Amino acid sequence: MTFEIEPLNPETYRRQTRRATLIIAVLFLALAMLSSQLLVLGFGESGGDNFRWNVAGVALGLGLSVALVRLRFWSQAWLAPSIYGWRLKRSLMRITNLMHRLDAGVAAGDPAAMKLLRFYHLGLTQMHQLDGNSSDLSQAQAEIELHRQRMEEVGLDPEQTRLDPAWLDAVRRGFAA
């Protein structure tokens, strides 16, 4: 699965993702409360302990919420920024899981590893900007710039905004920890 880094306005992104989070949270609360009440009405004891039915209702509400988000809302425009952020973070995590091999590949001058690390740096930069967390990013700027310069020196394009799954496979196969 490929992923492409898209230019986004961080303030707009945060506003849209807060709105989507609020919608989903309200949906979950409503479904959990409704499910709990229906289970207590249908199976509970009047004046008895209905804790298990309330917990089952919350679990049912969670399941229904997840199903609605994945099956109904996933393609809706109002959820697109949240999905983009989720996919960005998943892409970065896939690279993080290979970091020990990636470092070996970059040290050996492997083009796939160098491109993958550049994508990682660009994605990490965007993630920090979108999340409004620039303090962590400032600590990595020197390393990011050094790698960009090294890519230019060996003739590789530093604009690696698309994650190519072949890079992941090459790094996974090519450099043991």
Secondary structure, 3 states (H helix, E strand, C coil): CCEECCCCCHHHHHHHHHHHHHHHHHHHHHHHHHHHHHHHHHHCCCCCCCHHHHHHHHHHHHHHHHHHHHHHHCCCHHHHHHHHHHHHHHHHHHHHCCHHHHHHHHHCCCHHHHHHHHHHHHHHHHHHHHHCCHHHHHHHHHHHHHHHHHHHHCCCCCCCCEECHHHHHHHHHHCCC
